[in-house]
Amino acid sequence: MVLNYIWIFFFLIAFIIGLVRLIFFGDTDIFRMMAEGTFDSAKSSVMDIALPLVGIMSLWLGFMKIGEKAGAVNFLSRIVGPFFNRLFPEVPKNHPAVGQMMMNFSANLLGLDNAATPLGLKAMEGLQELNTDKDTASNSQIMFLVLHASGLTILPIAIIAQRAIFHSKDPTDIFIPCIVATYAATLAGLIVVSIKQKINLFDKVVLSWLLSITGVIALVIWYFAKFLNHAQVSEVSGVFSNLVYLIIPVIFILGAVRKKINVFDAFIEGAKEGFDVSVKIIPYLVGLLVAVSLFRTCGALDYLGDGFKWVFSHFNMDTRFTDVLPIAFIRPLSGSGARALMLDNLKVHGPDGFLGHISSVLYGTADTTFYIVALYFGIVNIKKTRYTIPAMLVADFVGIVTAIYMSYLFFGNLR
């Protein structure tokens, strides 16, 4: 229901702003630009997102099928079961969805975006099997999606790579701010959903897991800061993440061989699901990305950024951060749009100035909230998202505020 209102809002606001620009400012090109934007977005939804996703989905759903038959997913479920049973009380113990969710979170944690999406969609389908009201998001689906979208990452490899492309003297120096900001967003999302679902976060098992995760993240930060120079941070991050990317299917394959399973047949069985999954999400992607394109092309995001700059200028504050706020505004709507804004800032302002740094950290903090909702709920035909989007936006807000604070803390003295 919320997504329905947001979709209508994007169209109406974009049309009204277009009329104002045409009538009062004589902008005769605005509606042409908006119309062309809808065509480009509709094409991009299919050609640049859905079709490439077919290959990625087939690959990882094939690996997942091998893992399921080898017993690896169930093994992972037993390990994280005590923790996940508290956060997802509706999911039976040792249910395959537990292992699937854990693999999705692990892939996100390591910056393995290509693996995270297929694993997450598979987990959402597993949760849908347990959902008694097929049109309405269950508590477990909401918790999963909010935690997934908060984007907790300890290896922001993609951002480091982009900064290196623009010849940053220190492409990895956004490492700690990105980790802290995404962790703050994840905790905020977890707290909001837990309060709504009356989940006790002070339970001994939950608390011990959260403290352990916090400890691991702190240890990673300490190790990278203490023992590695900046060049080594980038190298170790890349090697480790790609190593893990290949270790997962290798472990699955070895487990299947041990159980005398026909590995390739199992892979093909799972891979066949990739095409069906990708086709199902096309209408949701087209509808959402076209609305986002209209909202962006009409200039609404620029006006929003100018409004914030005007407000904060009255509080005797440093308003430099308002120049990159459009990244924060568009990130929940369009990952490619936010990435384009970040790259433009790196190009215009340089990667090593304040604006280059805060652009990088902001891009790495939030996730594409509305895209994720359309993608993950679309695959299981969920119509009523309940409080999913508000909870995700709270997590985004906390992550954005933390990202801005950490950017000033680490890079505020730069120009």
C-alpha positions in Angstrom: 0.0 0.0 0.0 2.8 2.4 0.9 4.6 1.7 -2.4 1.3 2.4 -4.2 1.1 5.9 -2.7 4.8 6.6 -3.3 4.5 5.6 -6.9 1.5 7.9 -7.4 3.3 10.7 -5.6 6.3 10.5 -7.9 4.2 10.8 -11.0 2.0 13.6 -9.7 4.9 15.7 -8.3 6.9 15.2 -11.4 4.0 16.3 -13.6 3.3 19.4 -11.4 6.9 20.5 -11.4 7.0 20.0 -15.1 4.0 22.2 -15.6 5.5 24.9 -13.3 8.7 24.9 -15.3 6.9 25.1 -18.6 4.3 27.8 -17.6 6.3 30.1 -15.3 9.9 29.5 -16.5 9.4 28.8 -20.2 11.2 25.5 -20.1 9.8 23.9 -23.3 12.2 21.0 -23.1 11.1 19.7 -19.7 8.4 17.3 -20.8 10.5 16.0 -23.7 13.2 15.2 -21.2 10.8 13.6 -18.9 9.2 11.5 -21.7 12.6 10.4 -23.0 13.6 9.5 -19.4 10.7 7.1 -19.1 11.6 5.4 -22.3 15.3 5.0 -21.3 14.3 3.8 -17.8 11.8 1.2 -19.2 14.5 -0.1 -21.6 17.2 -0.1 -18.9 14.9 -2.0 -16.5 14.9 -4.9 -18.9 18.1 -4.7 -20.9 20.5 -3.4 -18.1 19.0 -5.0 -15.0 16.6 -7.9 -15.7 18.4 -9.6 -18.5 21.9 -9.5 -17.0 20.3 -10.7 -13.8 19.3 -13.9 -15.6 22.9 -15.0 -15.8 23.8 -14.1 -12.2 20.6 -15.6 -10.9 21.1 -18.9 -12.9 24.7 -19.1 -11.6 24.0 -18.6 -8.0 20.7 -20.5 -7.8 22.6 -23.4 -9.4 25.2 -23.1 -6.6 22.4 -22.9 -4.0 20.8 -26.1 -5.3 24.2 -27.9 -5.0 24.5 -26.5 -1.5 21.0 -27.6 -0.5 21.6 -31.2 -1.7 25.0 -31.3 -0.1 23.5 -30.2 3.2 25.6 -27.1 3.5 22.6 -24.7 3.8 21.0 -26.8 6.6 24.4 -26.9 8.3 24.6 -23.1 8.3 21.0 -23.0 9.6 22.0 -25.0 12.6 24.9 -22.7 13.4 23.0 -19.4 13.3 19.7 -21.0 14.4 19.8 -19.9 18.0 20.3 -16.2 17.0 17.9 -16.2 14.0 15.2 -18.1 15.9 14.9 -15.0 18.2 14.9 -12.5 15.3 12.7 -14.7 13.1 10.4 -16.5 15.5 7.9 -17.5 12.7 10.6 -19.5 10.9 10.9 -23.1 12.1 14.3 -24.2 13.4 16.7 -25.5 10.8 14.4 -24.3 8.0 16.5 -23.8 4.7 15.5 -20.1 4.7 17.7 -19.5 7.7 20.8 -20.6 5.9 19.7 -18.7 2.8 19.3 -15.5 4.7 22.7 -16.0 6.4 24.4 -16.5 3.1 22.8 -13.3 1.8 23.9 -11.3 4.8 27.4 -12.8 4.5 27.6 -11.8 0.8 26.5 -8.3 1.6 29.0 -8.1 4.4 31.9 -8.9 2.1 30.7 -6.7 -0.7 29.7 -9.6 -3.0 26.7 -7.8 -4.6 26.4 -10.2 -7.5 26.0 -13.1 -5.1 23.9 -11.3 -2.5 20.9 -10.7 -4.8 20.2 -14.3 -6.0 20.8 -15.6 -2.5 18.4 -12.9 -1.1 15.7 -13.7 -3.6 15.9 -17.4 -2.8 15.6 -16.6 0.9 12.5 -14.4 0.2 10.9 -17.3 -1.6 11.7 -19.6 1.3 10.0 -17.1 3.7 7.0 -16.8 1.4 6.4 -20.5 1.7 5.9 -19.9 5.4 3.7 -16.9 4.9 0.1 -17.6 5.7 -1.2 -14.4 4.0 0.4 -14.5 0.6 -0.5 -10.9 -0.3 0.9 -9.4 2.8 4.5 -9.2 4.0 5.1 -11.4 7.0 7.1 -10.3 10.1 10.0 -12.4 9.0 10.1 -11.0 5.5 10.0 -7.4 6.9 12.9 -8.2 9.3 14.9 -9.8 6.5 14.4 -7.0 4.0 15.2 -4.2 6.5 18.4 -5.9 7.6 19.3 -6.6 4.0 18.7 -3.1 2.8 20.7 -1.5 5.6 23.7 -2.7 3.7 26.1 -3.6 6.5 29.5 -4.0 4.7 33.0 -4.5 6.0 34.7 -4.5 2.6 33.4 -1.6 0.4 35.4 -2.8 -2.6 33.3 -1.2 -5.3 33.7 2.3 -3.9 37.4 1.9 -3.3 37.8 0.8 -6.9 35.9 3.8 -8.2 38.1 6.1 -6.1 41.2 4.4 -7.5 40.0 4.9 -11.0 39.9 8.7 -10.4 43.5 8.5 -9.1 42.8 9.1 -5.4 46.0 9.3 -3.4 44.3 7.2 -0.7 41.3 5.3 -2.2 40.9 3.2 1.0 40.6 6.0 3.5 36.7 5.8 3.4 37.0 2.3 4.7 36.2 3.0 8.4 33.6 5.7 7.9 31.7 3.3 5.5 31.8 0.4 8.0 30.6 2.6 10.9 27.8 4.2 8.9 26.4 1.0 7.5 26.6 -0.6 11.0 24.6 2.3 12.5 22.0 1.9 9.8 21.7 -1.9 10.4 21.3 -1.4 14.2 18.7 1.3 13.6 16.7 -1.0 11.3 17.0 -3.9 13.7 15.8 -1.8 16.6 12.8 -0.3 14.7 11.6 -3.7 13.5 12.3 -5.4 16.9 10.2 -2.8 18.7 7.4 -3.2 16.2 7.5 -7.0 16.4 8.1 -7.0 20.2 11.4 -8.9 19.8 13.6 -8.8 23.0 17.0 -7.6 21.9 18.3 -8.0 25.5 17.9 -11.8 25.3 21.2 -13.4 26.2 21.6 -15.1 22.8 20.7 -12.1 20.8 22.9 -9.8 22.8 25.8 -12.2 22.7 25.5 -12.4 18.9 25.2 -8.7 18.5 28.2 -8.1 20.7 30.2 -10.7 18.8 29.4 -9.1 15.5 30.3 -5.7 16.9 33.6 -7.2 18.1 34.4 -8.8 14.8 33.8 -5.5 13.0 35.9 -3.6 15.5 38.7 -6.2 15.1 38.6 -5.9 11.3 38.9 -2.1 11.6 41.7 -2.4 14.2 43.6 -4.9 12.0 43.3 -2.9 8.8 44.3 0.4 10.6 47.1 -1.1 12.7 48.9 -3.5 10.4 48.1 -2.6 6.8 49.1 0.5 4.8 46.6 2.0 2.4 47.8 0.1 -0.6 47.6 -3.2 1.3 44.1 -2.4 2.5 42.8 -2.2 -1.1 44.7 -5.3 -2.1 43.7 -7.5 0.8 40.1 -6.4 0.5 40.0 -7.4 -3.1 41.8 -10.7 -2.8 39.8 -11.7 0.3 36.4 -11.0 -1.2 37.1 -12.7 -4.5 38.5 -15.7 -2.6 35.4 -16.0 -0.5 33.3 -15.6 -3.7 34.9 -18.8 -5.1 35.3 -20.6 -1.8 31.5 -20.8 -1.3 30.7 -22.9 -4.5 33.8 -25.0 -4.0 32.7 -26.0 -0.5 29.2 -26.8 -1.9 30.7 -28.9 -4.7 33.0 -30.8 -2.3 30.1 -31.5 0.0 28.0 -32.8 -2.9 30.8 -35.0 -4.2 31.2 -36.5 -0.7 27.5 -37.3 -0.7 27.8 -38.8 -4.2 25.4 -36.3 -5.8 25.5 -35.5 -9.5 26.9 -32.0 -9.1 26.3 -30.7 -12.6 22.7 -32.0 -12.7 22.0 -30.3 -9.4 23.5 -27.1 -10.8 21.3 -27.2 -13.9 18.3 -27.9 -11.8 18.8 -24.8 -9.8 20.0 -22.6 -12.7 16.7 -23.2 -14.6 15.0 -21.2 -11.9 17.1 -18.2 -12.7 15.2 -17.3 -15.9 11.7 -17.6 -14.3 12.8 -15.4 -11.4 14.2 -12.7 -13.6 11.1 -12.6 -15.8 8.8 -12.2 -12.8 10.4 -9.1 -11.6 10.4 -7.2 -14.9 7.0 -5.4 -14.4 8.0 -4.3 -10.9 11.3 -2.9 -12.1 9.8 -1.1 -15.1 7.0 0.5 -13.0 9.3 1.7 -10.2 12.3 2.9 -12.3 10.1 4.9 -14.7 8.5 6.7 -11.7 12.0 7.4 -10.2 13.2 8.7 -13.6 10.3 11.2 -13.8 11.0 12.3 -10.2 14.7 12.8 -10.9 14.4 14.4 -14.4 11.8 17.0 -13.3 14.4 18.5 -10.9 12.7 17.5 -7.7 15.9 16.2 -6.1 17.8 19.4 -6.9 15.1 21.5 -5.4 15.1 19.3 -2.3 18.9 19.8 -1.9 18.6 23.5 -2.4 15.9 23.6 0.2 18.0 21.8 2.8 21.0 24.1 2.0 18.8 27.2 2.6 17.5 25.8 5.9 20.9 24.8 7.3 22.4 28.1 6.3 20.2 29.8 8.9 21.8 27.8 11.7 25.3 29.1 11.2 26.4 25.6 10.2 29.0 24.3 7.7 26.7 23.6 4.7 29.2 21.9 2.4 27.5 18.6 3.0 24.3 19.9 1.4 26.1 19.9 -2.0 26.1 16.1 -2.0 22.7 15.5 -0.3 21.2 14.6 -3.7 23.2 11.4 -3.5 21.5 10.6 -0.2 18.1 11.4 -1.7 18.4 9.4 -4.8 20.2 6.4 -3.3 17.0 4.8 -1.9 15.4 5.4 -5.4 18.1 4.5 -7.9 21.5 2.9 -7.3 22.7 3.8 -10.8 21.5 7.4 -10.4 23.3 7.8 -7.0 26.5 6.2 -8.5 26.4 8.7 -11.4 26.2 11.6 -9.0 29.0 10.2 -6.9 31.2 9.7 -10.0 30.4 13.2 -11.2 31.5 14.7 -7.8 34.7 12.7 -7.9 35.4 14.0 -11.4 34.5 17.6 -10.7 35.7 18.1 -7.1 38.4 15.4 -7.1 38.4 12.2 -5.0 40.6 13.6 -2.2 38.7 16.7 -1.2 35.9 16.9 1.3 33.2 16.6 -1.3 34.8 13.6 -2.9 35.1 11.8 0.4 31.6 12.5 1.7 30.2 11.6 -1.7 31.9 8.2 -1.5 30.8 7.5 2.1 27.2 8.6 1.4 27.0 6.3 -1.6 28.3 3.4 0.4 25.9 3.9 3.3 22.3 3.6 2.2 20.9 1.1 -0.3 18.2 1.3 -3.0 15.3 0.9 -0.7 12.4 1.2 -3.2 14.2 -0.9 -5.8 14.8 -3.6 -3.2 11.1 -3.6 -2.1 9.9 -3.8 -5.7 12.4 -6.6 -6.5 12.1 -8.8 -3.4 8.4 -8.4 -2.8 7.7 -8.5 -6.6 9.2 -12.0 -6.9 6.7 -13.4 -4.4 3.8 -11.1 -5.4 3.5 -9.3 -2.1 1.1 -6.4 -2.4 0.9 -5.1 1.2 4.3 -4.1 2.4 3.0 -2.9 5.9 5.8 -0.9 7.7 8.7 -2.2 5.6 9.4 1.0 3.8 9.2 3.3 6.8 11.5 1.0 8.8 14.0 0.9 5.9 13.9 4.7 5.5 14.6 5.1 9.2 17.7 2.9 8.7 18.7 5.0 5.7 18.3 8.2 7.7 20.4 7.0 10.5 23.0 5.8 8.1 23.1 9.1 6.2 23.4 11.2 9.4 26.2 8.9 10.6 27.9 9.1 7.2 27.9 12.9 7.3 29.2 13.0 10.9 32.0 10.5 10.1 32.9 12.4 7.0 33.4 15.6 9.0 35.2 13.7 11.7 37.7 12.1 9.3 37.8 14.6 6.4 36.3 17.9 7.7 39.6 19.8 7.5 39.9 19.1 3.7 38.7 21.5 1.1 
